């Protein structure tokens, strides 16, 4: 099984913290759609005979597209690949783009899951981030999604920001639980390079991030989600039973995927490639029936290290039997020995051939994984 990711590189306005590829100008949107359809045709053999089980519209802001444009893209995908009956089809959406009419149209063209960029239920946080929606729209859109008959959706929340108090973070969590949100993705506010947020912090126009506050918010989050019956199935992701993101899970499980659109990444099991992150050049190249991307052939050690990194972030943890099967027993034996010897030092647990992070370890997931790299 495989997944398809479609990057829509347009937004109404730029969030201060965002480092994804996007443009706030829609001038090239029509040309982009034409180029994307061309890329789908040129890449229809990339996944081989793999059946596609998930389709994910990311961005940018995919909900900025018209219903007709989404339908056109989906029709092309279905005509070009082997698609599983009733695949998971996710649309990232901003609260201010959601209304009852659009929800019904999205349902009609095949969208059956949403990832909604709520970020916070408080206006001061949203204004600080330069989000396009307000707190009222954040709550209202969730109610509209449920009323439209969608039971499978996710919201994003950001914690650890300077304007977010401990009390407000607790209220954000409780609000999501009370609204019966089936899947919640939560991220610590990160100051990425070359973002407006990084520049404003450098100029002392915004307060720097407090890592101790972020750690506290993460601990509060884990405790609340556990009490509410959510599975903490990946470091940043919590789901009610049966509502995990199938698309994102395929990344963490090392399955193949095709990325379409400028800056999108693809993985075929042995190499990774990523499209040029420039809308104009992307469009021009596809007018010439050419694809512009960079490719990296992945060594055994690189693929193993990536598996260590992603698997340790999941609830199930690192499967030593899988390592033996895919990479060889010499690697699994070394991982078992290393994790056993440093179990307490690295905040690791061992159970039935699986290595997993303790609650404390989840605060340092990437660093712990790096300690196990080959």
N, C-alpha and C positions, 0 to 999 in steps of 0.2 A: 504494500500500500504506500501511497505517496501523497504529498500535499502541494497545492499551488498557492503562492502568495502573489498578490497584485498590488503594486505600490502606486498610489494616487498622489502625485507630488504637488498638491495645491491646498492652501489654507486661506481662510478669511483674514486672519491676522496671526502674527508670530508670538507664540508663548515664549516668555523670557528664558525659560530653562531648556527649551527644545533644541536638540542637535540633529534631528532627523532631516532628510533632504526634502525640501518643499519650497514653493514659491507662493507669495501672496498675490501675484498677478495671474489672472485667468486668461491672459491674452493668447496663450499657446494651448489652451485646453482642447479645442477641436482637433488641432494638429496632433496633440498627444494621443487622443483616442484613436486616430487613424494609425499612428505609429505602434501603439499597443496592440491593436488587432493584427498588424503586420508581424510583430514580434511573436505573438501567439502562433501564427502560422509557421514562422521560421524555427520555432522551438518545439514543435509538436512531437519530435522524436527524442527529446532530451530525457524523458523518463522511461524510455523503452516500452516494455509491455506492462509497466506498473499501472495499477488501477488507482485513480485519484479518489481519496476518501474525504478530503477537506479542501475548501476554497476560502481564501481569506483576503478581504479587501482591507489593506492597511494604508498608512500615510504618514504625513499629510492628513487630509480629512476626506475620506471617501464619500461621506454623506453630502459632500458639496456637489457631487455628480447628479445629473438628472436621472429620473427613473429609466428613461429611454437609453441613456448611456450605459447604465448598469446592465440593463437587459441585453444590449448589444454585445457587451463584453462577455457576459455569461453564455450567451448563445454561441459565441465563437469558441469559448473554452469547451463547452459540451460537444461541439462539432469536431474539435481537434484532439481530444484526449478520451481515454476510457475512464468514465466517471462511475463511481459506485452509486447504485440506487439510493436515493435519499442521503446525499452527502451533507456534512456540516458545512454551511455557507455563512461565513461571518462578515459583517459589515461594521467597521469602526465608524462611530457616529458621535458628533458633538450634540449636547443637549439642545442647543438653539436651532439645530436642523431637524429635530424630531417633532412631528405632529401626527394626529390620527390619520389624516389623508395619506401622508407619505408612508406611514407604517403599513397601511393596507396595500399600497402599491409595491412596497418592498417585499411584502409577503407574496404577492402575485407573481413577481419575477423570480422568486426562489430564495430570497434571504430568509434564513431560519434561526439566525443567532446574531446578537449585537454585542459589540464591545464599546461601551459608552464612556467618554472621557469626562467623568464628573469632577474628579480631583479633590473637591471639597464641597461641603454644604454651607460654607460661610463666605459671604461676599468679600471680606477683607483678604482672605487667602486668594480668591479668584482674581481680584483686582491686582494683587501683588504679582501673581503669575502672568498677568495680562491675558487671561482667558476671555473668550468672546461671549460666554454665558454668565448668568447670575445664579445665586443660590436658589431662588424660586424656580427657575427653569431646570435646575439640577434635580430637584425632587419631583417636579411635575412630569418630566419626560419619563421617569421610571414608572410612574403611575400609568402613563399613556401606553408604554410598551406592554405592561401587564394587561391593561384593558383591551389591547388589540389582540390578545391571545398568544403572545410570545412568552413561553415559560423558560426559555433558554437564552440567557443574556448575562453579560458581565459588566461591572463598572470598575473604573480605575480610581484609586485614591492616592494622594501624595501626603506623606508625613514628614515631620522633622523640619518644616519650614519656619522661618523667623516669626511669621504672623500666627502660627498655629500653636495655641496653648495646649497643655496636657488635657485640660477639661474639654476643649473643642475637639481634640482628636478622639477622645472617648465618645463624644457625641456623634462625630462622623461615623465611627464604627457602629454605634448603636442604631443610628439612623438607617444604615445599610441593612442591618439585621432586621429592624422593624419593617422595612419596606419589602422584606422577603426576597432580597437579591440572591439568586442562586450561585453566583460566582463573583468573587471580588479579587482584583489584582491591586496590590499595595506596594508602592515604591518610595524609598527614601529620596528626598529631594537631593539631586546630584548636580553639582556645578560642572557642567561639561565645558570642554575647551571651545573657543570660538563661538560662544553663545552671548546673547545680550546680558544674561545674568552674570556671567563671569566678568564682563566688562564693567557692569554697574557695581559689583563688589570691589573690583580693583579701584574704582573711582570713589569708593565709600558712599555710593548712592543707595546701596542696599546692604543689609546686614549679612555677614557670613553665616554659613551653616554650622550648627552645633551638633557634633557627632554624638555626644553623650545624650542629648535630647532625642536624637534619632534612635539610639539603642533603646532608650526607655519606651519610646512610642512603638517600636517593634515588639518588645516584650509585652506591652499592653495589648497589642493587636493579637499576638499568638494566644494569649490567655482568653481573650474575649471570643475569638473564633472557635476555640476548642469548646468552651462552655456552650456556644450556640450550635454545636454539632457540625461545624464545617471541617472538611479534610484539609489539612495543611499539606497539599500534595506536591508543592514546589515552593521554594523560599518565598517568592513574591505572590503566590497564588493560593486561594482558598476556595473550596467548592463544596456545596452540598453533595451528598452521595449521588452519583449519576450525572453530574453537571461539570465534570472537568472539561477543559478545552481540548478537544481532540487534535486540533491543528497544532497548538503549542506543544502538546505532549509528544507529537511526532518528532519535533525538533529534539526534545530531550531524550528520545529513544533512538536517535540516530537514523531515522528513516529518511528516504530521499525526498527532495522537494525542489520545485522550480520557482524561481523568483522572476516576476515580470515587471517591467517599468524601470525608470531611472533609479539607480542605487540599489536595486533589489539583488539579493543573494540567492544562489542555487547550490545544491549539493547532490551529487550523484553516487555517493558511496565511497569514491576514491579521490575526488577533487572538489574544490569549492570555487565558485566564480561569482563576480559581482559586476553589475552593469555600471556604466559611467553615470556619475551623479551630476548630470547637467541636462536640463530639459531640452534646450535648443540642439545640443549635439546628439542627444538620443534621437530626437525627431529627424534630424538631417541624415543620420546614419541609416535609419530604417527606410527613409525615402530611397536610399541606394540599395535597399535589401541587405544591409550589413548590420551586424551586431558588434557593439563596442563594449568589451568587458575585459577584466583581468581575471586570470585563473591561477590557482595554487594547487599543485599536486600534493596530496597529504600523505606523509610518511606514516608508517605503522605507529610510531611513537606519538606523532601529532594527533592521529585519530584516537589513540588510547587516552592521551591527556585530555582531549575534548570530552571523551566519555566520562572520565573521572570527574571533570568539572561539572558537567551537566547532571550526571546521575547522583552525585552527592547532594545536589540541590533538591532532589525529589524525596518524597516520603518513603519510597521503597529503598532508596539508596543504591549503592554500587553493588552489582550482582557479580560475584566472583566466578560463577559458572559461565556467565556471558563472556567475561574476560577470557576465560580458558578457551571457550569455543571460538571467539573471534580473533584473539591475539596470541594465545598459547599459555600453557600452564606455568611457564617460567615467570610471566608477568603476574598472573594471579597469585602465585606462591609468594612473590616479593611483596605484593600489595597486602596480603594477609599478614605476613611477618611484620611489615612496617606499621600497619595499623594496630596490630596486637601489642607491639612494643611501645607505641606512642599513644595508646588508646586514651589515656587520661590527659596527657599533654595536648593532644589534638582535639579533645572533646568528641571522640568517636564512640559509636556503639557497634557491636557485632552480634548478628543473629541469623542463623540458617544460611550461611554463605553470603550474607549481605553486610556491607559496611554502611553505616548511616551516621548522620550528625545528631548529637544531643541538642537539647533546647539551647543550651549555652553556645554550642558549636554553630548554630544557625546565624549567630551574630558575626561569625568570621568565616563564612562558607568558602569564599574564594581563596583566602589565605590558607585554609586547611587543605583544600584541594591541591594548591600549588606545592604543598609539602609532600604530596604523594606522587607528583609528576615524575616521569622518566626522562 
